[in-house]
Amino acid sequence: MIRFVDVARTYESAETARVQALHGIDLEIAEKEFVAITGPSGCGKSTLLHLLGGLDRPTRGEVWVGPLALHAADETALTHYRRHDLGIVFQFFNLLPTMNVLENVTLPLLLQGVSPAQAEPRGRELLELVGLSARTGHFVHQLSGGEMQRTAIARALVHRPRLLLADEPTGNLDSVGATHLLEVLQKIASQALTTMIVVTHSEEVAAAAGRRVRMRDGTILHDASPA
């Protein structure tokens, strides 16, 4: 489903020295895989994720998601991709405080023109998946950090994306919240709901993935499924 072909990304500006974030990355990820991308800060993990999210373009090489060439796609194609095929979960939850949990989760569907009557059952289905059926009417300030992140995952999945990207999803959670979130990620993987790529420093999250890709200095150091 996903292919990186000799991908390099260089950042240059008048204020900073030239930075080579990625060096000739070759990587293939199959549909419905759960892949953890690990490595020290500055190794290129987030750059890889930004390229997959259509938020950046490579300096050299090709990035494919299915038949879509992200490296060459115009803004119309990228907007359609992000709206229909992609779910993104950030370290910071980005929930709207004036909406309750169910409204936050169903918002992407409403923005696509789906009626509230059609969006609400799907939202409740996802909230049950992440263990928040009892929190549908709660507002953001009434949730724990772990509950906020699980709400964000439900929102990212509500439109049935082909690809889910998560950037340090346990980074702001305590151990209890991180454990609950890990259970959700494993449930998503076990039900093969989507291809899932998680950038993480967490050994627990990396161990739960079906495959781990270790990066260092903009290159892939090791790529293997767990023993």
C-alpha positions in Angstrom: 0.0 0.0 0.0 2.8 2.4 0.9 6.1 2.8 -0.9 9.1 5.1 -0.3 11.5 5.0 -3.2 15.0 6.6 -2.6 13.4 9.4 -0.6 15.5 12.3 0.7 14.4 15.4 2.4 16.7 18.4 2.9 15.8 21.6 4.8 17.5 24.9 4.0 17.0 28.4 5.2 19.0 31.6 5.5 19.0 31.3 9.3 20.1 27.7 9.8 22.6 25.3 8.2 21.5 22.8 5.6 19.8 19.8 7.4 19.5 16.4 5.7 16.5 14.9 7.5 16.2 11.8 5.3 18.8 10.0 3.2 17.6 7.7 0.4 14.8 5.9 2.3 13.4 2.8 0.7 10.4 1.3 2.6 7.3 -0.7 1.8 4.3 -1.2 4.1 1.5 -3.5 3.3 -2.2 -2.8 3.7 -3.5 -3.3 7.3 0.0 -3.5 8.9 0.7 -2.0 12.3 4.1 -0.5 12.1 6.0 1.4 14.9 8.7 3.9 13.8 11.3 4.4 16.5 14.6 6.1 17.0 16.2 9.1 18.8 14.9 12.6 18.5 16.0 14.2 15.2 16.4 10.8 13.4 13.7 11.6 10.7 10.7 9.9 12.2 8.4 12.9 12.1 9.6 13.9 8.6 8.6 10.5 7.4 5.2 11.0 9.0 4.8 14.4 7.4 5.5 13.0 4.0 2.9 10.3 4.4 0.4 12.9 5.6 0.9 15.0 2.5 2.1 17.8 4.7 5.5 17.9 3.1 7.2 16.8 -0.1 10.5 15.0 -0.6 13.5 16.8 -2.0 14.2 13.6 -4.0 12.4 10.3 -4.6 8.8 9.0 -4.6 6.2 8.5 -1.9 3.2 6.4 -2.9 0.0 5.5 -1.0 -1.8 3.1 -3.2 -2.0 4.6 -6.6 -1.6 8.2 -5.3 1.9 9.7 -5.9 2.1 12.1 -2.9 5.4 13.5 -4.2 3.7 14.8 -7.3 0.0 15.3 -6.3 -1.6 18.7 -6.6 -3.4 20.4 -3.7 -6.8 19.2 -4.8 -5.7 15.6 -4.8 -3.9 16.1 -1.4 -7.0 17.7 0.1 -9.1 14.8 -1.0 -6.6 12.3 0.3 -6.4 14.0 3.8 -10.2 14.3 4.0 -11.1 10.8 2.9 -8.2 8.4 3.2 -6.2 9.6 6.1 -6.6 9.8 9.9 -4.0 11.6 12.0 -3.6 11.4 15.8 -1.3 14.0 17.4 0.6 14.1 20.7 -1.6 17.1 21.6 -5.2 16.1 21.3 -6.6 19.0 19.3 -10.2 18.5 20.5 -12.7 21.4 20.4 -13.6 22.4 24.0 -17.0 23.8 23.1 -18.1 20.4 21.7 -18.8 17.2 23.7 -17.1 13.9 23.0 -19.6 12.6 20.5 -19.7 16.0 18.6 -15.8 16.0 18.4 -15.8 12.5 17.0 -18.5 13.0 14.4 -17.2 16.4 13.2 -15.1 15.0 10.3 -18.3 13.4 8.9 -20.3 16.5 9.3 -17.7 18.5 7.4 -18.0 15.9 4.6 -21.7 16.7 4.4 -22.9 13.6 6.3 -26.1 14.3 8.2 -26.1 14.2 12.0 -28.6 11.3 12.0 -26.1 9.3 9.9 -23.0 10.5 11.7 -24.1 9.8 15.3 -24.4 6.0 15.1 -20.9 5.8 13.6 -19.5 8.1 16.3 -21.1 5.9 19.0 -19.6 2.8 17.4 -16.1 4.2 17.5 -16.5 5.5 21.1 -17.5 2.0 22.1 -14.4 0.7 20.3 -12.2 3.0 22.4 -14.1 2.3 25.7 -15.8 5.7 26.0 -19.4 4.9 25.5 -20.2 6.4 28.9 -18.5 9.7 28.0 -20.4 10.7 24.9 -21.9 13.8 26.5 -18.8 14.9 28.4 -16.8 17.9 27.5 -13.0 18.1 27.1 -12.4 19.6 30.5 -14.2 16.6 32.1 -11.8 14.0 30.5 -8.5 12.6 31.6 -5.5 12.8 29.2 -6.0 9.2 28.2 -9.7 9.7 27.5 -8.9 12.8 25.4 -6.4 10.8 23.3 -8.9 7.9 22.9 -11.5 10.5 21.7 -8.9 11.8 19.2 -8.4 8.2 17.9 -12.1 7.7 17.5 -12.3 10.9 15.6 -9.4 9.9 13.3 -11.2 6.6 12.5 -14.7 7.9 12.1 -14.5 8.3 8.3 -13.0 4.8 7.8 -9.5 6.0 6.6 -7.2 3.6 4.7 -4.3 4.9 6.8 -3.9 6.1 10.4 -0.9 8.0 11.4 -0.1 8.6 15.1 2.7 10.9 16.3 3.8 10.0 19.9 0.3 9.2 20.9 1.3 8.3 24.5 3.8 11.1 24.9 1.5 13.2 27.2 -0.1 10.4 29.1 0.5 8.9 32.5 1.1 5.1 32.7 -2.6 4.3 33.2 -3.6 6.4 30.2 -0.8 5.0 28.1 -1.9 1.4 29.0 -5.5 2.1 28.0 -4.4 3.7 24.7 -2.1 0.8 23.9 -5.1 -1.6 24.3 -7.0 0.5 21.8 -4.2 0.4 19.3 -4.0 -3.4 19.7 -7.7 -3.7 19.2 -7.6 -1.6 16.0 -4.8 -3.8 14.7 -6.5 -7.1 15.7 -9.7 -6.0 13.8 -7.6 -4.9 10.8 -9.5 -1.6 10.6 -6.8 0.3 8.9 -3.1 0.5 8.1 -1.5 2.0 11.2 1.8 3.8 11.5 2.9 5.0 14.9 5.9 7.2 15.6 6.9 6.5 19.2 9.6 6.5 21.9 7.5 4.0 23.9 9.0 0.5 24.1 5.6 -0.8 25.0 3.9 0.6 21.9 6.8 -0.5 19.7 6.6 -4.1 21.1 2.9 -4.2 20.4 3.3 -3.4 16.8 3.4 -6.1 14.2 6.6 -4.5 12.8 9.2 -2.1 14.1 11.3 0.2 11.9 14.3 1.8 13.8 15.7 5.0 12.4 18.9 6.9 13.0 20.4 10.0 11.3 17.7 10.0 8.5 18.2 6.4 7.6 16.5 3.0 8.4 18.8 1.2 10.8 16.7 -1.9 11.3 13.4 -3.2 9.9 11.9 -6.3 11.4 8.8 -8.0 12.8 9.1 -9.0 16.5 10.4 -12.5 17.2 
